[in-house]
């Protein structure tokens, strides 16, 4: 670590010791530092090239069964903020635990790559500019945007149960998009990638190719008409469609009786094609985590198995409230839900559809009673499928339905997006409405 030194560790340990003397039966303190640089192209030109640096800490205590918290970025004021956290605990939220769990055994996950030092500011600017120029060569009149970043992070956490854990992370990001305006018609498209190590995902040619696909197919308009149709979802959209399912596994909501899956544990609710595992230990994945905020180890586990609900998720506080075992999920939410791929490629799935839609992005998803799976939203970028081929972009088109019902008739592709690791999915019987 290049920022945190013994001075910070000693200050943190001293703070936790003082927390106990002030009446805290549980206390935790986390500190984080990050630096990086970024570049942004707008309207086809370099707009900004900037650097950033920040560090901060967050402190939480439990006093007389209530929680208090404070945060800051001045080491000199750490003890003062501790006193504030203890004072705030007098009116703070109820804590269902009084002491923190014992230190566990944590997975060794790779999250820092020295190779990222080779990704200089100059290379980022050059690569983002190169993507912009590639799209300009196709059409100099479209509004092109691009961005790149490289960041370094380090952090540590200590708590009153004896936990002392340090981490180093690296990260890069690339994105490319465009807007094409013709009269009252606007075509929006874009792709992005990010990871914690330099690998084949850092591929500017891929981002250009994806934008070119949308430019070429999106420039021609098609119409599907209203009715019930099969719909193919891109990996990103499929991930969004699964959000109410993941929310339904929240153990606190199950306890409150507001989860639509509250009485479904061990029961078949979805298609045989739907198997989801939480996989928080993948090296260099941005979502990976070896522990939750209370120091409980994370682990790979089945959430949905061939359509059957396998488990609900509990953070430490909720588990103590419900009197069950915690699953190591902060906020009772999964870290990295991964859908097991199917046996048919997305190309063949699309090829099997006589008339339907291929959707790459949605506008207003989440409107309606999304907690119960009901949705109604506009298609931001979607294409008509005719006789197994993508023919043209649809506009003024909405889709609606209930996600829990639609997932009972699901086909998952064998190929996945290499960044999100989600497959494509086909849902049958989606309601489509066209304006005008």
N, C-alpha and C positions, 0 to 999 in steps of 0.2 A: 504494500500500500504506500502511496506517495503523499497522502494528505494526513491521515490520522496517525498520531504518534502516541507515545506513552502518556503524554500530557492529557490527551483526550480520554484515554482509557482510565487513567487514575481519577480524573474528574467525574467520569461516569460512575465508577465504583464508589467514590466518596458520596455522590448524590444518592445512590441507592441505600447506602448505610444511613444517611441522614433521614431518608424517607421512613425507615423503620423506627427511628427515634421519634419521628413526628406522628407515629401511630399507624402508618401504612402496613397492612398485613401482606400486601402484594404490590410490587412496583416493577416497571420495566422502562427502559430508556433506549431509544434507537437514534443513531446519528448517521447522516448520509451526506456524501460529497459527490458533485458531478462537474465535469467540464466537457466542452465540445465545440464544434463549429458547424455552421450551417450555410447553405446557399439557396437562393430562391430566384427562379426565373419567372417573370410575369409578362404577358403579351409578347412572348418570344425573346425577351431581353433580360439580362442579369439585373435583378432589382436590388438584392442585398447579399452580402457575404459577412457573416457575423460570428463572434465567439461568445460563449457563455460560461459562467462559473458560479456555483452556488453551494452552500452547505447549510444544513439545518438539523434540528433534533426534535424529537417528540417524546413526551414523558407521560406515563399514565400510572395512577396509583389507585389502590382500593383501601378505603378507610371506613370502618364501621359498616361494611356491606354496601358502600356506594363508591362510584368511580369518579375520579377527577382527572383532568388532562390539561396539558399546556405544551406549547411549542415555541421555539425561538431559534436564533442563529448567533447568539452571543454567549460564549463560554463563561464570561464574567458574570452573566445574569442567570446562570443555571440554577443556583441555589434559590434565588428569588422566585424563579418560575416553579420550582419544586414547592415552595410555600404556597404559591397560588393554586397549584394543582390540589394540594391537600385541603386548602380552604374551599375550593370548588366542589370537592367530594361531599361536603356537607349538604349540598343541594343537587348533587349529581345523580345520574341514573343508577338504579339498583344493580348491583353486581351479584350474580348467582354463584360466585366463587369467592373465597376469602384468601386463598393462597394459590400460587401458580403451580402447574404440574412439574414433575421432576424432569431434568434434562434427559433427552432421548438420544437415539442413534440416528444420525442423519445421512441421507444419500450424498455422495460426492458428485456434484453436477458441474460440468465444465460450463463456465459462463464468461470467461475472459480469454481473449485471443490477442497475444502480442502482435500477430500479423496485421491487425487493424492499424498499427502505427504506419503501415505503408500507404494507407488511404489518406493522403494529404489533402489539405484544403484545395490546392491547385488541381489535383486529380478529380475531386468532386465537382468543381466548377467546370472542368473540361468535359467530364462525362455527362453532366446535366446539359451543358451547352450542345454537346454532340447529339443528344436525343432530340433537343429542340430543333436543331438544324435538319435532322432526318425527316421530321414531320413537316418542316417548312418546305422542304424540297417537293413534298407531295402537294401541298396547298399553302401558298404564302399568305392567304387571307384568313386562315383560322387563328383563333386566339389560343396560343400554346403556353402551358405552365409546366414547370419542373422544379424539383427540390431535392436536395441531398443533405445528409447529416452524418456525423460521426461523433459518438459520445463515449466517455469513460465515466464509470461510477464505482464508488466504493462505499461500503457501509458496515456498521456493526451494531449488534444489539446485546444488551445486558439485562438481566432481570434478577429479582430477589430469590429465585430458585437456584441460582448458580449458573445460569446460561450465559455464555460469552461466545458469540458467533460472528465471524467476519466474512465479508464477501467482496469480490471484485467482479464487475461486469463491464463488458464492452458492447457497443451497438452501432449499427449503421442503418441508414434508410435511404431509399430512392423512390421517387414518384414522378409520374408523367401523365399529363392529361391535356385535353383540348376542348374548346367550345366552338361549334360551327353554327353560324346564324344565317338563315336565308328567309327573309321576310319575317313572318311570325313564328317560324319553326326554329327551334334551338336544339342542337345535338350536344349533349354533355357526355364525355367519356374519360376514363382514367384508370390507371393501374399503379400499385405500389408494392414494394417489398422491403422487408427489414429482417435482420438476424443479428446474432451476437458474435459471429465469426465470418471471415471472408471465405466464401465458397462459391459454388456454381449458381447460387441464387442471385449473386451480384452480376446481373446480366442485363445490360442496357439494350441489347438487341431484342430480348424478350419483351421488355416494356414497349419498345417501338412497335414490334410486331402486333402486340395486343391492341395498341391504339390504332394501328393501320387496319386491323380487322374491323374495329368499330367504325372507322371512317368510311371504309369501303362498303360495308353492309348497312351502315346507318344512313348513308346518303340517299338510299333508295327507300321510299315509304311503301308500306304494305298495310293491309287491314285484315283483321281476323273476324270481326263481327261478334255480337254478344252470344253467350251460351256457356256450356260446360265443356272444358277442354283439358287434355293432358298438358302439363307445364313442366319444363326442365329448368331447374334452378342452378345457377352457378354456385361454386363452393362458398363464396361470401354470402350469397343470399340464403343458401341452405343453412349456414351457420346462424343467420338471423332467425330463420324459421324454427330453429331448435331452442331459441332463447326461452319461450314459455315452458318448454319441457324441463330445461335446466332449472328455471325458477321454481317449478313444481317439486323439485327434489329438496328444496330448502327446508331443513328440519324445523326451523322456528315457525315457518308458515304452516307446516304440517301440524305442529303443536297447537297453533292458533285456530286451525280448522279452515284456513283460507286457501290452501293449496288444492288445485284440481286433482292432484294425485294422492290426496291424504289417506284414502282407503284402498290404494292400489298396490301396496307393497307385496311383491311376490305374484302379482297378477299380470296377465298379458294385456297390454294396452295398445300396442303398435304392431306394425308389420314385422314378420320374421326377419326382414332385411335390415332392421334397425338394431344395431349393437353399438353401444357407446361406452368407452372406457375413459376414465380420467387418467392422463399420463403426464404427471408433473416433473418427470425426471429426465427428459430428453436434453442431451447436451446442446448448449448454445441456443436453445429455443427461448425467445423473449418471455414466455409465460411460465417457464420452469421455476420450481420452488422446492426447497428441501424441508421447509417447516412453515407453520403458520405463525401469526403474530404472538402467540402464547408459547411458542417453542415446541409444539406438538409435531412430530415428524409427519411428512406427507408420504403417500404411497400410491402406487398404481392400483386401481380398483374398477370393477365393472359397475356401471350405473344402470344401463339398460342392456339386457342380454336377449337377443332374438325377440325383441318386443316386450320382454318382461321387465318390470321395474324391480331392480335388484336391491337398492338401498337409498336411504335419505342421508343428507349431509348435515353434520353438526360441528359448529365451532365449540370452543371450550365452555363459554358462558351458557350457550343453549343446551349443551349436553348436561351441564350441572343442573339447569332448570328442569329438564325433562327426565333427569336421572338415567342417562344412557351413556355409552362410550362416545367420546369425541372422535370424529373422523379426520381431524386436522385440516378442516376447510374454513378459512377465515370468511366470515360473513355467510357461512353455510352455502357457499357457491363453489363449483368446480374450478380448477385451475386451467386445465387443458383438455376439455372433452374431445376425444377423437372417435370418429365414426369408422367402423370397420368397412373397408371397401367391398363392393359386390363383385360380380363375375362378368359384367358386361361393360364395355367401354362407353364413355359418354357419346362418342361418335356413333356407335351402333344404337344407343338408346334414341338419339335424335333421328337416326336413320329409320327407326321402326315407327315413327309417328307420322300419320297421314296429314293431320292438321292440328297444330298446337302452338305453344309459345316457348321460347328460350329467353329467360330473364337474367340479366346481368346486374341490375340495380333497381331499387324501389324508392319511391318518394312517399314519406309519411307512414312508413311501416311502424306499427306500435299504436296507431290510432285504433279506437274501438276498445273492446274488452280483451286486450292481448293477454292478460293474466289467465283468462279462461280459454285462450287460443283463438278467439274471434278476431279477425282482421279484415280490413278493407282499405286498400291503398292504391295509389297510382304507380304505374310502371314508369320508372325514370329512363331506363334503357332496356329494351326488350325487342325480340325479333320473332317474326312469323316463321313457323316451320310448316312447309308444304311438301308432302311426299318425301319426307326424310331429309329435306334440305332447308337451311336457313336462307330465306329469300329477301327479307327486307325488314326495316325497323317499323314498329307499331307506335302510334302516338294517341293521346287522348283515350288511353285504355286503362281500366282498373281491374284488379283481381280481388276476390273476397272468398271467405270460407272459414272453417274452423281447423286450426292446425292439428289438434289432437285427433280429429276425425280423418283428415287427409293423410296423416302419417300411418294410418291403418292400411293404406294402399300405396306403398312406396317401393321404388326401385332405386338402388344406390349404385353408382358407377364403380368400375374397377380402377379408374385413374383418379388421381387426386391433385389438387393444387399443391405445389411443392413448398409454398410458404405457409399457408394456413393448415395444410395437411388434411383438408376436408375434401370429400368427393363431390361430384355432381349428384343431383337427385331428381327423379321424376315423380311428380304427384299427379294422380288421375282425378278428374272430376272437379277441377278448380273453376269457380264461377268467374266469368269474364264479362265485363260491361264496357261498351264503347260509346263515347260521347259523339253525337252527331251522325 
